[in-house]
Amino acid sequence: MQPHHPHLPEILLGAIAIIITGMLDDKYQIQPVVKLTGQLIAASFLISSGLIIERITIPVFGLIDLGFFSVLVTVLWVVGITNAINLIDGLDGLATGVTTIALTSMFIMAIIDVQVIAAYLCIVLIGANLGFLYHNFYPAKIYMGDTGSNFLGYMIAVVSMLGLFKNIALFGFIIPIIILAVPIFDTLFAIVRRASNGENIMMPDNKHIHYQLLKKGFSHRQTVLIIYGFSALFGAIAILLSNATITTALVVIVLVLVLFHILAELGGLVMNGKRPVIDLVGKVFRKRGRD
């Protein structure tokens, strides 16, 4: 039976706006401000339907009603996640695999929280992604383009709003961020890097985490699989965190920060390419091997 939900018409209209924007960008390489306008139009459809991030749960502070800021937070989330997925689409199969892993984590959490519409959208997108990934994994026979990556980013933002932000667990607000840690981390680092260099933060470059891994000597396939692995780890951590006690949650957050640092070291983003944590772990394992 086809599911019904009051926000589905506006979600569809937003998706159409995103797809049209992506198609124009793929064909004509439109200016970043034009692309941003299309994303804002998509977000406006969601807001007009009442699909907004009304409240978030933050440790210590508890459940916080965003009030007037709910619209701003919703726009930032939709536009931010849409662009984060778009930016990570730099290698064959990368964005498809990362989003599939994120959607799988979201699906599991939607089932646990009985969020039917979120679970339904997750399983549809996972199925579509897997069918596409068969042809998109290195060496790719077909490509996603901005049309596909923007659409996936938009839909992941929507699904998280329908499901994850409804979770009132102790670390509810952090959970969707952890699930999407890899693309969010890559995007934030790109913004800081470009701003510090006096560059336009919306202009593309070849310094994203996947390009840095390639420069470190990893093959295309190895780079993609490494990022898949980190995405899966973050997804599993988010699921564990959703119903964790405060003590367990704090341990998990420390683990997340360590994983962030290791990922940054792998990408040559720490101390001009130095890898202190990875080197330390390597020394420990080598010493144990000799013993």
Secondary structure, DSSP 8 states (H G I E B T S, - for coil): -----TTHHHHHHHHHHHHHHHHHHHHH---HHHHHHHHHHHHHHHHHHT----EEEETTTEEEE-TTHHHHHHHHHHHHHHHHHHHHTTSTTHHHHHHHHHHHHHHHHHHHTT-HHHHHHHHHHHHHHHHHHHHHSSS-SS--HHHHHHHHHHHHHHHHHHTGGG--STTTTHHHHHHTHHHHHHHHHHHHHHHHTT--TTS--S-SHHHHHHHTT--HHHHHHHHHHHHHHHHHHHHHHTT--HHHHHHHHHHHHHHHHHHHHHTT-SGGG--HHHHHHHHHHHHHHH-
